[in-house]
């Protein structure tokens, strides 16, 4: 990465660049002469009290003393897109993913949406901030905590990092107020045709517009799902459930797909632990993708937790790549 101008290292960023994607070079941790340089790329989330906070694509915040800087510059907002990967801005994809997993109740706070579903999944029980709340941050967070407390739920805010228009500054503000990041995941995108063309046996995969008890046994595994679970699962513009028969009344594999315009989203892809590595997940996804192609979709998305190495490897083999990361912050 090039920082020089006429052979000299230059610091070409200022506090006025907060919110922009930057690349900086600083002295190593000990700061001693001759120490190795460390390079950091991410969004400049804040620059106060002589400390820069840079949020990397993955959501990790790096605190850098201004005195350790040796070079810095603003860089393009996002890396070049891979060939074959559908183009999408964050706002479009955030809307599509939210419509595919809707809460039981919600309330607006400016451009924030407070969502609740009796505690079923963090996605349906967290704030989705797609702009400002219309209040100072401390006041908005107090409203959020009161809203979730009234419903007997912990307060979560779902944020995103790593793409143009994501919420690195909000992440820094939450961390500064003691909110703790509990879970991080990736939103991945890919071409739908590649999923539909997978070499997988789809002959035994059954598709349905409704979820049945057998599907829920594979998905829930414990307890009896309440009506709030069914409402969330059945939410979305065009919802399909896939099931591949197994033994003892529970399917060997299941999946869910929500079709929304050009997008098809894959969720709840689960396989009997004793039948993994047999291509069952690929069969379920291929069957759902072919149905989505029939409805006119062309692009695919899914969400996978960042520490799910097996899932990430599977989806990479299908042509998916990371669009952005999302995180759930819990109130202290």
C-alpha positions as CSV (number, residue, x, y, z in Angstrom):
1,X,0.0,0.0,0.0
2,X,1.4,3.3,-1.1
3,X,1.6,6.2,1.4
4,X,4.5,8.2,-0.1
5,X,4.6,11.5,-2.0
6,X,8.0,12.4,-3.4
7,X,9.5,9.6,-1.3
8,X,8.1,10.8,2.0
9,X,5.5,9.2,4.3
10,X,2.6,11.6,4.7
11,X,-0.4,11.8,7.0
12,X,-3.2,12.9,4.6
13,X,-6.2,12.4,7.0
14,X,-7.7,14.7,9.6
15,X,-10.6,14.5,12.1
16,X,-12.8,15.8,9.2
17,X,-12.4,12.4,7.6
18,X,-14.4,10.6,10.2
19,X,-16.9,8.3,8.5
20,X,-14.6,7.7,5.5
21,X,-12.6,4.5,4.7
22,X,-9.0,5.0,5.4
23,X,-5.7,3.3,5.4
24,X,-3.1,4.2,8.1
25,X,0.4,3.1,9.0
26,X,1.6,3.4,12.6
27,X,4.7,2.4,14.6
28,X,4.7,-1.0,16.2
29,X,3.3,-1.4,19.7
30,X,6.4,-0.3,21.5
31,X,6.9,2.8,19.3
32,X,10.6,2.4,19.5
33,X,12.8,3.7,16.6
34,X,13.2,1.1,14.0
35,X,10.1,-0.8,15.2
36,X,8.0,-2.5,12.5
37,X,5.1,-0.6,11.0
38,X,1.5,-1.9,11.3
39,X,-1.1,-1.1,8.6
40,X,-4.8,-0.8,9.3
41,X,-7.6,-0.4,6.8
42,X,-11.2,0.4,7.8
43,X,-13.7,3.2,8.5
44,X,-12.4,6.1,10.6
45,X,-15.2,5.8,13.3
46,X,-13.9,8.6,15.6
47,X,-10.9,10.8,16.3
48,X,-11.1,12.2,19.8
49,X,-8.6,12.9,22.6
50,X,-5.7,12.2,20.2
51,X,-6.9,8.7,19.6
52,X,-8.2,7.3,16.3
53,X,-10.7,4.5,16.3
54,X,-10.8,2.5,13.0
55,X,-13.4,-0.2,12.5
56,X,-12.3,-3.0,10.2
57,X,-14.6,-4.7,7.8
58,X,-15.1,-7.5,10.3
59,X,-16.3,-5.1,13.0
60,X,-13.1,-5.1,15.0
61,X,-12.3,-1.7,16.5
62,X,-8.6,-0.7,16.5
63,X,-7.6,2.2,18.8
64,X,-4.5,4.1,17.5
65,X,-2.8,6.9,19.3
66,X,-2.3,9.9,17.1
67,X,1.3,10.1,18.2
68,X,2.1,6.7,16.6
69,X,0.8,7.7,13.1
70,X,3.4,7.8,10.4
71,X,1.1,7.8,7.3
72,X,-2.6,7.8,6.4
73,X,-4.9,8.4,3.5
74,X,-8.5,8.1,2.4
75,X,-9.1,5.0,0.2
76,X,-12.1,3.9,-1.9
77,X,-15.2,3.1,0.0
78,X,-15.3,-0.6,-1.0
79,X,-12.9,-3.0,-2.7
80,X,-13.5,-4.1,-6.3
81,X,-16.4,-6.5,-6.8
82,X,-15.6,-10.1,-7.8
83,X,-16.8,-11.2,-11.2
84,X,-20.1,-13.0,-11.1
85,X,-21.1,-11.6,-7.8
86,X,-24.3,-9.5,-7.9
87,X,-23.9,-5.8,-7.2
88,X,-25.9,-4.5,-4.3
89,X,-25.7,-1.5,-1.9
90,X,-26.1,-2.0,1.8
91,X,-29.5,-0.3,2.0
92,X,-31.0,-2.6,-0.6
93,X,-29.6,-5.8,0.9
94,X,-30.5,-4.7,4.5
95,X,-34.1,-4.2,3.3
96,X,-34.2,-7.6,1.6
97,X,-32.8,-9.5,4.6
98,X,-35.2,-7.7,7.0
99,X,-38.2,-8.6,4.9
100,X,-37.2,-12.2,4.9
101,X,-37.3,-12.5,8.8
102,X,-40.0,-10.2,10.1
103,X,-40.8,-9.6,13.8
104,X,-44.2,-10.1,15.4
105,X,-44.3,-6.4,16.4
106,X,-42.3,-3.4,15.6
107,X,-42.1,0.4,16.2
108,X,-40.3,3.2,14.5
109,X,-37.8,5.5,16.2
110,X,-36.7,7.9,13.4
111,X,-35.0,5.6,10.9
112,X,-34.6,2.9,13.5
113,X,-37.0,-0.1,13.7
114,X,-37.5,-1.7,17.1
115,X,-38.4,-5.3,16.5
116,X,-39.7,-8.0,18.9
117,X,-40.9,-11.6,18.5
118,X,-41.1,-12.9,22.1
119,X,-37.3,-13.6,22.1
120,X,-37.2,-15.9,19.0
121,X,-33.8,-15.1,17.4
122,X,-31.8,-11.9,17.8
123,X,-32.6,-10.8,14.3
124,X,-36.3,-10.5,15.1
125,X,-35.7,-9.0,18.6
126,X,-33.2,-6.2,17.9
127,X,-33.1,-2.7,16.6
128,X,-32.5,-2.3,12.9
129,X,-30.9,1.1,12.4
130,X,-31.0,2.3,8.8
131,X,-30.3,6.0,9.5
132,X,-30.6,8.2,12.5
133,X,-33.1,7.8,15.4
134,X,-34.1,11.4,15.4
135,X,-32.7,11.8,18.9
136,X,-29.3,12.1,20.5
137,X,-27.8,8.7,20.8
138,X,-28.0,8.5,24.6
139,X,-31.7,9.4,24.5
140,X,-32.4,6.9,21.7
141,X,-30.7,4.1,23.5
142,X,-32.7,4.9,26.7
143,X,-35.9,4.6,24.6
144,X,-34.6,1.3,23.2
145,X,-33.9,-0.2,26.6
146,X,-37.3,0.9,27.9
147,X,-39.1,-0.6,24.9
148,X,-37.5,-4.0,25.3
149,X,-37.7,-4.0,29.1
150,X,-41.5,-3.5,28.7
151,X,-41.5,-6.8,26.7
152,X,-39.3,-8.7,29.1
153,X,-36.5,-8.8,26.6
154,X,-32.8,-7.8,26.6
155,X,-32.1,-4.8,24.4
156,X,-30.1,-5.5,21.2
157,X,-29.0,-3.3,18.4
158,X,-28.0,-4.9,15.1
159,X,-25.3,-3.1,13.2
160,X,-23.4,-3.7,10.0
161,X,-19.8,-3.1,9.0
162,X,-17.6,-3.5,5.9
163,X,-19.6,-1.9,3.1
164,X,-20.4,1.6,1.9
165,X,-23.1,3.1,4.1
166,X,-22.7,0.7,7.0
167,X,-22.6,1.6,10.7
168,X,-19.0,1.7,12.0
169,X,-19.6,5.0,13.8
170,X,-22.6,3.5,15.6
171,X,-20.6,0.5,16.6
172,X,-18.0,2.7,18.2
173,X,-20.7,4.7,20.0
174,X,-22.3,1.6,21.4
175,X,-18.9,0.2,22.6
176,X,-18.1,3.5,24.3
177,X,-21.4,3.2,26.2
178,X,-20.7,-0.3,27.4
179,X,-22.8,-2.3,24.9
180,X,-21.2,-5.7,24.3
181,X,-21.0,-7.4,20.9
182,X,-22.2,-10.9,21.3
183,X,-22.5,-12.4,17.9
184,X,-21.1,-11.5,14.5
185,X,-22.1,-13.0,11.1
186,X,-21.5,-12.5,7.5
187,X,-24.0,-11.6,4.8
188,X,-22.9,-13.3,1.7
189,X,-24.1,-12.9,-1.9
190,X,-23.7,-15.0,-5.1
191,X,-25.3,-15.8,-8.4
192,X,-28.5,-17.9,-8.0
193,X,-27.9,-19.9,-11.2
194,X,-24.7,-21.3,-9.7
195,X,-26.7,-22.7,-6.8
196,X,-29.4,-24.1,-9.0
197,X,-26.8,-25.8,-11.2
198,X,-25.2,-27.7,-8.3
199,X,-24.6,-31.3,-9.0
200,X,-27.0,-32.6,-6.3
201,X,-29.8,-35.1,-6.2
202,X,-32.9,-33.1,-5.7
203,X,-35.3,-35.9,-6.5
204,X,-36.2,-36.5,-2.8
205,X,-36.5,-32.9,-1.8
206,X,-40.1,-31.8,-1.1
207,X,-41.0,-28.1,-1.3
208,X,-43.9,-26.5,0.5
209,X,-45.4,-23.1,1.1
210,X,-46.1,-24.0,4.8
211,X,-44.0,-25.4,7.5
212,X,-45.1,-28.7,9.1
213,X,-44.3,-30.5,12.4
214,X,-41.6,-32.7,10.9
215,X,-39.8,-29.7,9.5
216,X,-40.0,-28.0,12.9
217,X,-38.6,-31.0,14.7
218,X,-35.4,-30.8,12.7
219,X,-35.3,-27.0,13.1
220,X,-36.3,-26.6,16.7
221,X,-35.1,-29.8,18.1
222,X,-36.4,-28.9,21.6
223,X,-39.8,-27.8,22.8
224,X,-43.0,-26.9,21.1
225,X,-42.8,-23.7,18.9
226,X,-45.3,-21.0,19.8
227,X,-47.3,-18.9,17.3
228,X,-44.6,-16.2,17.3
229,X,-42.1,-18.8,15.8
230,X,-44.5,-19.7,13.0
231,X,-45.3,-16.1,12.3
232,X,-41.6,-15.2,11.8
233,X,-40.9,-18.4,9.7
234,X,-43.8,-17.7,7.4
235,X,-43.0,-14.0,7.0
236,X,-41.6,-12.7,3.7
237,X,-42.8,-11.9,0.1
238,X,-42.6,-15.5,-1.2
239,X,-41.6,-18.2,1.2
240,X,-40.7,-21.8,0.5
241,X,-39.7,-24.6,2.8
242,X,-37.6,-27.6,1.7
243,X,-37.5,-31.0,3.4
244,X,-35.5,-34.1,2.6
245,X,-37.0,-37.2,4.3
246,X,-35.1,-38.9,7.1
247,X,-35.6,-41.5,9.8
248,X,-37.7,-41.3,13.0
249,X,-40.1,-38.6,11.8
250,X,-37.5,-35.8,11.4
251,X,-36.2,-34.8,8.0
252,X,-32.6,-35.5,7.2
253,X,-32.2,-31.9,6.0
254,X,-34.3,-28.8,5.7
255,X,-34.1,-25.3,4.4
256,X,-36.0,-22.1,3.9
257,X,-36.0,-19.7,1.0
258,X,-37.6,-16.2,0.7
259,X,-37.9,-14.8,-2.8
260,X,-38.0,-11.0,-3.0
261,X,-37.7,-9.5,-6.5
262,X,-34.3,-10.4,-7.9
263,X,-33.2,-11.8,-4.6
264,X,-33.5,-15.3,-3.1
265,X,-32.4,-15.7,0.5
266,X,-31.5,-19.0,2.1
267,X,-32.1,-19.6,5.8
268,X,-32.5,-22.4,8.3
269,X,-30.4,-24.9,6.2
270,X,-29.9,-27.7,8.7
271,X,-28.7,-31.3,8.3
272,X,-29.0,-34.3,10.7
273,X,-25.6,-34.4,12.3
274,X,-25.2,-38.1,11.6
275,X,-25.8,-37.4,7.8
276,X,-23.5,-34.5,7.2
277,X,-21.0,-34.5,4.3
278,X,-23.4,-36.4,2.0
279,X,-24.5,-33.4,-0.1
280,X,-27.8,-33.0,1.6
281,X,-27.4,-29.3,2.2
282,X,-26.5,-28.8,-1.4
283,X,-29.6,-30.8,-2.5
284,X,-31.9,-28.6,-0.4
285,X,-30.4,-25.4,-1.6
286,X,-30.4,-26.5,-5.3
287,X,-34.1,-27.4,-5.1
288,X,-34.9,-24.1,-3.5
289,X,-32.8,-22.2,-6.0
290,X,-34.5,-23.8,-9.0
291,X,-37.8,-22.7,-7.6
292,X,-36.6,-19.2,-7.1
293,X,-35.2,-19.1,-10.6
294,X,-38.7,-20.1,-11.8
295,X,-40.1,-17.0,-10.0
296,X,-37.6,-14.7,-11.7
297,X,-34.9,-14.3,-9.1
298,X,-31.3,-14.1,-10.2
299,X,-29.2,-13.2,-7.1
300,X,-28.8,-15.1,-3.9
301,X,-27.9,-14.1,-0.3
302,X,-27.5,-15.9,3.0
303,X,-26.2,-15.3,6.5
304,X,-23.6,-17.4,8.2
305,X,-21.9,-16.8,11.6
306,X,-18.3,-15.8,11.4
307,X,-17.0,-18.7,13.4
308,X,-18.9,-21.3,11.3
309,X,-15.9,-22.5,9.2
310,X,-17.7,-25.4,7.8
311,X,-20.6,-23.3,6.5
312,X,-18.4,-20.7,5.1
313,X,-16.4,-23.3,3.2
314,X,-19.6,-24.9,1.8
315,X,-21.0,-21.6,0.6
316,X,-17.6,-20.5,-0.9
317,X,-17.8,-23.6,-3.0
318,X,-21.2,-22.4,-4.3
319,X,-19.7,-19.1,-5.4
320,X,-20.8,-16.9,-2.4
321,X,-18.6,-14.1,-1.1
322,X,-18.9,-11.7,1.8
323,X,-20.9,-8.5,1.1
324,X,-20.8,-7.1,4.7
325,X,-20.7,-8.2,8.3
326,X,-23.4,-7.7,10.9
327,X,-23.2,-7.7,14.7
328,X,-25.6,-7.8,17.7
329,X,-24.8,-5.5,20.5
330,X,-26.4,-6.1,23.9
331,X,-27.2,-3.4,26.4
332,X,-25.0,-3.4,29.5
